[in-house]
Amino acid sequence: MQEFTIDAGEKDPREVNRTLKEKAAEYQRIIIENPNAAHYRWRGSPNL
């Protein structure tokens, strides 16, 4: 299984969202490190 890791604590919301959209097609699993640093970014996502 291919996986990609994003450290949300070091990125602004636009950068994280852009990366998620780009990598979603390539990877089966995306891990978001430090999600509490940016919890408001994904508030509407049922998968988090």
C-alpha distance matrix in Angstrom:
0.0 3.8 6.4 10.1 13.1 16.5 19.6 21.8 24.8 25.6 25.3 27.5 26.5 26.6 24.4 21.6 21.9 22.0 18.8 17.1 18.4 17.5 13.8 13.3 13.4 11.0 8.1 6.4 7.5 10.7 12.5 16.3 18.3 22.0 21.9 25.4 26.7 26.1 25.9 28.3 25.8 23.5 26.2 25.9 22.2 21.8 18.2 19.3
3.8 0.0 3.8 7.0 10.4 13.7 17.1 19.4 22.4 22.8 22.3 24.6 23.8 23.6 21.2 18.7 19.2 18.9 15.6 14.3 15.8 14.4 10.7 10.9 11.2 8.3 5.4 5.6 6.4 8.7 10.9 14.4 16.5 20.2 20.3 24.0 24.8 24.0 24.4 26.6 23.9 22.0 25.0 24.9 21.4 21.6 18.0 18.8
6.4 3.8 0.0 3.8 6.8 10.2 13.4 15.7 18.7 19.3 18.9 21.3 20.6 20.9 18.4 15.7 16.6 16.7 13.3 11.9 14.1 13.2 9.4 9.9 11.4 9.0 5.6 6.1 4.6 5.5 7.2 10.7 12.7 16.4 16.6 20.3 21.0 20.4 20.9 23.2 20.6 18.9 22.0 22.3 18.9 19.4 15.8 16.0
10.1 7.0 3.8 0.0 3.8 6.8 10.2 12.6 15.6 15.8 15.3 17.8 17.4 17.6 14.9 12.4 13.8 13.8 10.1 9.5 12.2 11.1 7.6 9.2 11.3 9.1 6.6 8.4 6.4 4.8 6.1 8.6 10.5 14.1 14.5 18.2 18.4 17.8 18.8 21.0 18.3 17.1 20.5 21.1 18.1 19.3 16.0 15.5
13.1 10.4 6.8 3.8 0.0 3.8 6.7 9.4 12.1 12.5 12.7 15.5 15.5 16.3 13.6 10.9 13.1 13.7 10.2 9.9 13.3 12.8 9.9 11.5 14.3 12.6 10.1 11.5 8.6 5.8 4.6 5.8 6.9 10.6 11.4 15.0 15.0 14.9 16.2 18.7 16.3 15.6 18.9 20.2 17.5 18.9 15.7 14.4
16.5 13.7 10.2 6.8 3.8 0.0 3.8 5.9 8.9 9.2 8.9 11.7 11.9 12.9 10.2 7.5 10.3 11.3 8.2 8.4 12.1 12.0 10.1 11.9 15.0 14.1 12.2 13.9 11.1 7.5 6.2 4.9 5.9 8.6 9.3 12.8 12.1 11.7 13.6 15.8 13.3 13.3 16.8 18.4 16.2 18.3 15.6 13.8
19.6 17.1 13.4 10.2 6.7 3.8 0.0 3.8 5.5 6.2 7.2 10.4 11.5 13.3 10.8 8.5 11.9 13.3 10.8 11.4 15.1 15.3 13.8 15.5 18.8 17.9 16.0 17.4 14.3 10.8 8.5 5.9 4.6 6.0 7.8 10.7 9.4 10.0 12.4 14.9 13.1 13.8 16.9 19.2 17.5 19.7 17.3 14.8
21.8 19.4 15.7 12.6 9.4 5.9 3.8 0.0 3.8 5.5 5.4 7.6 8.2 10.7 9.1 6.6 9.8 12.0 10.5 10.8 14.3 15.3 14.4 15.7 19.2 19.1 17.4 18.7 15.6 11.9 9.9 6.4 6.0 5.5 5.8 8.4 6.7 6.3 9.1 11.3 9.6 10.8 13.8 16.3 15.2 17.8 16.1 13.4
24.8 22.4 18.7 15.6 12.1 8.9 5.5 3.8 0.0 3.8 5.8 8.2 9.9 12.8 11.3 9.7 13.0 15.1 13.8 14.5 17.9 18.8 18.0 19.5 22.9 22.6 20.9 22.2 19.0 15.3 12.8 9.3 7.4 5.3 7.0 8.0 5.1 6.7 9.9 12.2 11.5 13.3 15.6 18.7 18.1 20.6 19.0 15.9
25.6 22.8 19.3 15.8 12.5 9.2 6.2 5.5 3.8 0.0 3.8 7.0 9.9 11.9 9.8 9.4 13.0 14.2 13.0 14.6 17.7 18.0 17.7 19.7 22.9 22.3 21.1 23.0 20.1 16.4 14.4 11.4 9.8 8.7 10.5 11.7 8.6 9.5 13.1 14.7 13.4 15.6 18.3 21.0 20.4 23.2 21.6 18.8
25.3 22.3 18.9 15.3 12.7 8.9 7.2 5.4 5.8 3.8 0.0 3.8 6.6 8.2 6.1 6.2 9.7 10.8 10.2 12.0 14.8 15.3 15.5 17.6 20.6 20.5 19.8 21.8 19.3 15.5 14.4 11.3 11.0 10.4 10.8 12.5 9.6 8.9 12.4 13.3 11.2 13.7 16.7 19.0 18.5 21.7 20.4 17.9
27.5 24.6 21.3 17.8 15.5 11.7 10.4 7.6 8.2 7.0 3.8 0.0 3.8 5.7 5.5 6.4 8.8 10.2 10.9 12.5 14.6 15.7 16.7 18.3 21.3 21.9 21.5 23.4 21.1 17.3 16.5 13.3 13.6 12.5 12.0 13.1 10.2 8.5 11.8 11.6 9.5 12.6 15.3 17.5 17.7 21.1 20.5 18.2
26.5 23.8 20.6 17.4 15.5 11.9 11.5 8.2 9.9 9.9 6.6 3.8 0.0 3.8 5.5 5.2 6.1 8.5 9.9 10.6 12.3 14.3 15.4 16.3 19.4 20.5 20.2 21.8 19.6 16.0 15.7 12.6 13.7 12.9 11.2 12.6 10.5 7.6 10.1 9.1 6.3 9.4 12.1 13.9 14.3 17.9 17.6 15.7
26.6 23.6 20.9 17.6 16.3 12.9 13.3 10.7 12.8 11.9 8.2 5.7 3.8 0.0 3.8 5.5 5.2 6.0 8.5 9.8 10.6 12.2 14.1 15.3 17.9 19.2 19.5 21.6 20.0 16.6 17.0 14.5 16.1 15.9 14.4 16.2 14.2 11.3 13.5 12.3 9.1 11.6 14.6 15.6 15.7 19.5 19.2 17.8
24.4 21.2 18.4 14.9 13.6 10.2 10.8 9.1 11.3 9.8 6.1 5.5 5.5 3.8 0.0 3.8 5.5 5.2 6.1 8.6 10.0 10.6 12.1 14.1 16.7 17.2 17.5 19.9 18.3 14.8 15.2 12.9 14.3 14.6 13.9 16.2 14.0 11.8 14.5 14.2 11.0 13.1 16.4 17.6 17.1 20.5 19.5 18.1
21.6 18.7 15.7 12.4 10.9 7.5 8.5 6.6 9.7 9.4 6.2 6.4 5.2 5.5 3.8 0.0 3.8 5.5 5.2 6.1 8.7 10.0 10.5 11.9 15.0 15.6 15.2 17.1 15.1 11.5 11.7 9.3 11.1 11.8 10.6 13.3 11.9 9.5 11.7 12.1 8.7 10.1 13.7 15.0 14.0 17.2 16.0 14.4
21.9 19.2 16.6 13.8 13.1 10.3 11.9 9.8 13.0 13.0 9.7 8.8 6.1 5.2 5.5 3.8 0.0 3.8 5.4 5.0 6.3 8.6 10.0 10.5 13.4 14.9 14.9 16.6 15.2 12.0 13.1 11.2 13.8 14.5 12.5 15.1 14.2 11.1 12.5 12.0 8.2 9.0 12.5 12.9 12.0 15.5 14.7 13.9
22.0 18.9 16.7 13.8 13.7 11.3 13.3 12.0 15.1 14.2 10.8 10.2 8.5 6.0 5.2 5.5 3.8 0.0 3.8 5.5 5.3 6.2 8.7 10.1 12.2 13.5 14.4 16.8 16.0 13.1 14.7 13.4 15.9 17.1 15.6 18.5 17.2 14.4 16.1 15.7 11.9 12.8 16.3 16.3 15.3 18.6 17.6 17.2
18.8 15.6 13.3 10.1 10.2 8.2 10.8 10.5 13.8 13.0 10.2 10.9 9.9 8.5 6.1 5.2 5.4 3.8 0.0 3.8 5.5 5.1 6.0 8.3 10.8 11.1 11.5 14.2 13.1 10.2 11.8 11.0 13.4 15.3 14.4 17.6 16.6 14.4 16.2 16.6 13.0 13.3 17.1 17.4 15.7 18.6 16.9 16.3
17.1 14.3 11.9 9.5 9.9 8.4 11.4 10.8 14.5 14.6 12.0 12.5 10.6 9.8 8.6 6.1 5.0 5.5 3.8 0.0 3.8 5.5 5.3 5.8 9.1 10.2 9.9 11.8 10.6 7.8 9.9 9.5 12.7 14.7 13.1 16.5 16.2 13.8 14.7 15.2 11.6 10.9 14.6 14.6 12.4 15.0 13.2 13.1
18.4 15.8 14.1 12.2 13.3 12.1 15.1 14.3 17.9 17.7 14.8 14.6 12.3 10.6 10.0 8.7 6.3 5.3 5.5 3.8 0.0 3.8 5.7 5.4 7.5 9.7 10.6 12.6 12.5 10.6 13.3 13.2 16.5 18.4 16.5 19.8 19.5 16.7 17.4 17.2 13.5 12.8 16.2 15.4 13.4 16.1 14.8 15.4
17.5 14.4 13.2 11.1 12.8 12.0 15.3 15.3 18.8 18.0 15.3 15.7 14.3 12.2 10.6 10.0 8.6 6.2 5.1 5.5 3.8 0.0 3.8 5.7 6.6 7.6 9.5 12.4 12.8 11.1 13.9 14.3 17.3 19.6 18.4 21.8 21.2 18.8 20.0 20.2 16.5 16.1 19.6 19.0 16.9 19.4 17.6 18.2
13.8 10.7 9.4 7.6 9.9 10.1 13.8 14.4 18.0 17.7 15.5 16.7 15.4 14.1 12.1 10.5 10.0 8.7 6.0 5.3 5.7 3.8 0.0 3.8 5.5 5.2 6.0 9.0 9.3 7.9 11.0 12.1 15.2 18.0 17.1 20.7 20.5 18.6 19.5 20.4 16.9 15.9 19.5 19.2 16.5 18.5 16.1 16.6
13.3 10.9 9.9 9.2 11.5 11.9 15.5 15.7 19.5 19.7 17.6 18.3 16.3 15.3 14.1 11.9 10.5 10.1 8.3 5.8 5.4 5.7 3.8 0.0 3.8 5.6 5.7 7.3 8.0 7.4 11.0 12.4 16.0 18.7 17.1 20.7 21.1 18.8 19.1 19.8 16.4 14.7 18.0 17.0 14.1 15.6 13.3 14.6
13.4 11.2 11.4 11.3 14.3 15.0 18.8 19.2 22.9 22.9 20.6 21.3 19.4 17.9 16.7 15.0 13.4 12.2 10.8 9.1 7.5 6.6 5.5 3.8 0.0 3.8 6.0 7.9 10.1 10.5 14.3 16.0 19.4 22.3 20.9 24.5 24.8 22.5 22.8 23.4 19.9 18.3 21.4 20.1 17.2 18.5 16.4 18.1
11.0 8.3 9.0 9.1 12.6 14.1 17.9 19.1 22.6 22.3 20.5 21.9 20.5 19.2 17.2 15.6 14.9 13.5 11.1 10.2 9.7 7.6 5.2 5.6 3.8 0.0 3.8 7.0 9.1 9.9 13.4 15.7 18.6 21.9 21.1 24.9 25.0 23.2 23.9 24.9 21.5 20.0 23.4 22.5 19.5 20.7 18.0 19.3
8.1 5.4 5.6 6.6 10.1 12.2 16.0 17.4 20.9 21.1 19.8 21.5 20.2 19.5 17.5 15.2 14.9 14.4 11.5 9.9 10.6 9.5 6.0 5.7 6.0 3.8 0.0 3.8 5.5 6.8 10.3 13.1 16.0 19.4 18.7 22.5 23.1 21.6 22.0 23.5 20.4 18.6 21.8 21.3 17.9 18.7 15.6 16.7
6.4 5.6 6.1 8.4 11.5 13.9 17.4 18.7 22.2 23.0 21.8 23.4 21.8 21.6 19.9 17.1 16.6 16.8 14.2 11.8 12.6 12.4 9.0 7.3 7.9 7.0 3.8 0.0 3.8 6.9 10.2 13.4 16.5 19.8 18.8 22.5 23.7 22.2 21.9 23.6 20.9 18.5 21.3 20.5 16.9 17.0 13.7 15.3
7.5 6.4 4.6 6.4 8.6 11.1 14.3 15.6 19.0 20.1 19.3 21.1 19.6 20.0 18.3 15.1 15.2 16.0 13.1 10.6 12.5 12.8 9.3 8.0 10.1 9.1 5.5 3.8 0.0 3.8 6.6 9.9 12.9 16.2 15.4 19.0 20.3 19.1 18.8 20.9 18.5 16.1 18.9 18.7 15.1 15.2 11.7 12.5
10.7 8.7 5.5 4.8 5.8 7.5 10.8 11.9 15.3 16.4 15.5 17.3 16.0 16.6 14.8 11.5 12.0 13.1 10.2 7.8 10.6 11.1 7.9 7.4 10.5 9.9 6.8 6.9 3.8 0.0 3.8 6.5 9.7 13.0 12.1 15.9 16.8 15.6 15.8 17.9 15.3 13.4 16.5 16.9 13.6 14.5 11.1 11.0
12.5 10.9 7.2 6.1 4.6 6.2 8.5 9.9 12.8 14.4 14.4 16.5 15.7 17.0 15.2 11.7 13.1 14.7 11.8 9.9 13.3 13.9 11.0 11.0 14.3 13.4 10.3 10.2 6.6 3.8 0.0 3.8 6.3 9.7 9.5 13.1 14.2 13.7 13.9 16.6 14.7 13.0 15.9 17.0 14.0 14.9 11.5 10.2
16.3 14.4 10.7 8.6 5.8 4.9 5.9 6.4 9.3 11.4 11.3 13.3 12.6 14.5 12.9 9.3 11.2 13.4 11.0 9.5 13.2 14.3 12.1 12.4 16.0 15.7 13.1 13.4 9.9 6.5 3.8 0.0 3.8 6.5 6.0 9.7 10.5 10.0 10.6 13.4 11.6 10.6 13.5 15.3 12.9 14.5 11.7 9.4
18.3 16.5 12.7 10.5 6.9 5.9 4.6 6.0 7.4 9.8 11.0 13.6 13.7 16.1 14.3 11.1 13.8 15.9 13.4 12.7 16.5 17.3 15.2 16.0 19.4 18.6 16.0 16.5 12.9 9.7 6.3 3.8 0.0 3.8 5.6 8.6 9.0 10.0 11.1 14.3 13.3 12.9 15.5 17.9 15.9 17.3 14.7 11.9
22.0 20.2 16.4 14.1 10.6 8.6 6.0 5.5 5.3 8.7 10.4 12.5 12.9 15.9 14.6 11.8 14.5 17.1 15.3 14.7 18.4 19.6 18.0 18.7 22.3 21.9 19.4 19.8 16.2 13.0 9.7 6.5 3.8 0.0 3.8 5.5 5.6 7.5 8.9 12.3 12.0 12.4 14.3 17.4 16.1 17.8 15.8 12.4
21.9 20.3 16.6 14.5 11.4 9.3 7.8 5.8 7.0 10.5 10.8 12.0 11.2 14.4 13.9 10.6 12.5 15.6 14.4 13.1 16.5 18.4 17.1 17.1 20.9 21.1 18.7 18.8 15.4 12.1 9.5 6.0 5.6 3.8 0.0 3.8 5.3 5.4 5.6 9.1 8.9 8.7 10.6 13.6 12.4 14.2 12.7 9.2
25.4 24.0 20.3 18.2 15.0 12.8 10.7 8.4 8.0 11.7 12.5 13.1 12.6 16.2 16.2 13.3 15.1 18.5 17.6 16.5 19.8 21.8 20.7 20.7 24.5 24.9 22.5 22.5 19.0 15.9 13.1 9.7 8.6 5.5 3.8 0.0 3.8 5.2 4.8 8.4 9.7 10.1 10.8 14.3 14.0 15.7 14.8 11.1
26.7 24.8 21.0 18.4 15.0 12.1 9.4 6.7 5.1 8.6 9.6 10.2 10.5 14.2 14.0 11.9 14.2 17.2 16.6 16.2 19.5 21.2 20.5 21.1 24.8 25.0 23.1 23.7 20.3 16.8 14.2 10.5 9.0 5.6 5.3 3.8 0.0 3.8 6.0 8.6 9.5 11.2 12.4 15.9 15.9 18.2 17.3 13.8
26.1 24.0 20.4 17.8 14.9 11.7 10.0 6.3 6.7 9.5 8.9 8.5 7.6 11.3 11.8 9.5 11.1 14.4 14.4 13.8 16.7 18.8 18.6 18.8 22.5 23.2 21.6 22.2 19.1 15.6 13.7 10.0 10.0 7.5 5.4 5.2 3.8 0.0 3.8 5.5 5.7 7.9 9.4 12.7 13.0 15.8 15.3 12.1
25.9 24.4 20.9 18.8 16.2 13.6 12.4 9.1 9.9 13.1 12.4 11.8 10.1 13.5 14.5 11.7 12.5 16.1 16.2 14.7 17.4 20.0 19.5 19.1 22.8 23.9 22.0 21.9 18.8 15.8 13.9 10.6 11.1 8.9 5.6 4.8 6.0 3.8 0.0 3.8 5.4 6.0 6.4 10.1 10.5 12.8 12.8 9.5
28.3 26.6 23.2 21.0 18.7 15.8 14.9 11.3 12.2 14.7 13.3 11.6 9.1 12.3 14.2 12.1 12.0 15.7 16.6 15.2 17.2 20.2 20.4 19.8 23.4 24.9 23.5 23.6 20.9 17.9 16.6 13.4 14.3 12.3 9.1 8.4 8.6 5.5 3.8 0.0 3.8 5.6 5.2 8.6 10.3 13.2 14.1 11.4
25.8 23.9 20.6 18.3 16.3 13.3 13.1 9.6 11.5 13.4 11.2 9.5 6.3 9.1 11.0 8.7 8.2 11.9 13.0 11.6 13.5 16.5 16.9 16.4 19.9 21.5 20.4 20.9 18.5 15.3 14.7 11.6 13.3 12.0 8.9 9.7 9.5 5.7 5.4 3.8 0.0 3.8 5.8 8.2 9.1 12.5 13.0 10.8
23.5 22.0 18.9 17.1 15.6 13.3 13.8 10.8 13.3 15.6 13.7 12.6 9.4 11.6 13.1 10.1 9.0 12.8 13.3 10.9 12.8 16.1 15.9 14.7 18.3 20.0 18.6 18.5 16.1 13.4 13.0 10.6 12.9 12.4 8.7 10.1 11.2 7.9 6.0 5.6 3.8 0.0 3.8 5.5 5.4 8.8 9.2 7.4
26.2 25.0 22.0 20.5 18.9 16.8 16.9 13.8 15.6 18.3 16.7 15.3 12.1 14.6 16.4 13.7 12.5 16.3 17.1 14.6 16.2 19.6 19.5 18.0 21.4 23.4 21.8 21.3 18.9 16.5 15.9 13.5 15.5 14.3 10.6 10.8 12.4 9.4 6.4 5.2 5.8 3.8 0.0 3.8 5.7 8.2 9.9 8.1
25.9 24.9 22.3 21.1 20.2 18.4 19.2 16.3 18.7 21.0 19.0 17.5 13.9 15.6 17.6 15.0 12.9 16.3 17.4 14.6 15.4 19.0 19.2 17.0 20.1 22.5 21.3 20.5 18.7 16.9 17.0 15.3 17.9 17.4 13.6 14.3 15.9 12.7 10.1 8.6 8.2 5.5 3.8 0.0 3.8 6.4 9.0 8.7
22.2 21.4 18.9 18.1 17.5 16.2 17.5 15.2 18.1 20.4 18.5 17.7 14.3 15.7 17.1 14.0 12.0 15.3 15.7 12.4 13.4 16.9 16.5 14.1 17.2 19.5 17.9 16.9 15.1 13.6 14.0 12.9 15.9 16.1 12.4 14.0 15.9 13.0 10.5 10.3 9.1 5.4 5.7 3.8 0.0 3.8 5.5 6.0
21.8 21.6 19.4 19.3 18.9 18.3 19.7 17.8 20.6 23.2 21.7 21.1 17.9 19.5 20.5 17.2 15.5 18.6 18.6 15.0 16.1 19.4 18.5 15.6 18.5 20.7 18.7 17.0 15.2 14.5 14.9 14.5 17.3 17.8 14.2 15.7 18.2 15.8 12.8 13.2 12.5 8.8 8.2 6.4 3.8 0.0 3.8 5.7
18.2 18.0 15.8 16.0 15.7 15.6 17.3 16.1 19.0 21.6 20.4 20.5 17.6 19.2 19.5 16.0 14.7 17.6 16.9 13.2 14.8 17.6 16.1 13.3 16.4 18.0 15.6 13.7 11.7 11.1 11.5 11.7 14.7 15.8 12.7 14.8 17.3 15.3 12.8 14.1 13.0 9.2 9.9 9.0 5.5 3.8 0.0 3.8
19.3 18.8 16.0 15.5 14.4 13.8 14.8 13.4 15.9 18.8 17.9 18.2 15.7 17.8 18.1 14.4 13.9 17.2 16.3 13.1 15.4 18.2 16.6 14.6 18.1 19.3 16.7 15.3 12.5 11.0 10.2 9.4 11.9 12.4 9.2 11.1 13.8 12.1 9.5 11.4 10.8 7.4 8.1 8.7 6.0 5.7 3.8 0.0
